Amino acid sequence: MNPINDRIKDDLDILFVGFNPSIRSGETGHNYANPNNRFWRILHESRLTERKYKPEEDDQLLELGFGFTNIVSRPTKAADEITKDEYREGRTELRRKISTFKPRIVCFVGKGVYQQYSGIKELPWGVQEQSVIPGTVDFVAPSSSGLVRMKIEDVIKIYSELPRLVSSLKTGI
């Protein structure tokens, strides 16, 4: 199964970072394509997007200032299939991408993604005290997987901080 292409460019408002693509994403070539994944609903209901996009429309979100990548590019059924070597290589590659493209906010879609990236084990939801790459804001949000046990309303509430954060970073207020 092939990795899916990043949707990334310079000066993004938010770069969303997941663990790795699902098998369905690997089959379709689009982010968050598993029908049980709530990512597209969360983006819409948190007011990041005006409508609920479909996975096959992920390229269109670049024009809205949103990009996509993963800490590991290999599709798997579950994150527990990712090896330590893949995480080590992924951390290095992700730091390079963030340094190169300089998004305003890096939103880690899952606490575990940020833990693997930063090496920090205890952390809150939302904006992190210190970013790994200076000049960006690290934001930790719950995973959008249907396996997450948090209520969807609580997940959406955390993501709802992002539109205000983007606005404040753009206006400097």
Secondary structure, DSSP 4 states (H G I P E B T S, - for coil): -PPPPPB--TT-SEEEEES--BHHHHHHT-TT-STT--HHHHHHHTTSSSS---GGGGGGGGGGTEEEEES--S-BSSGGG--HHHHHHHHHHHHHHHHHH--SEEEEESHHHHHHHH---S--SEE-SS-SSTTSEEEEE----TT--S-HHHHHHHHTHHHHHHHHHHHT-
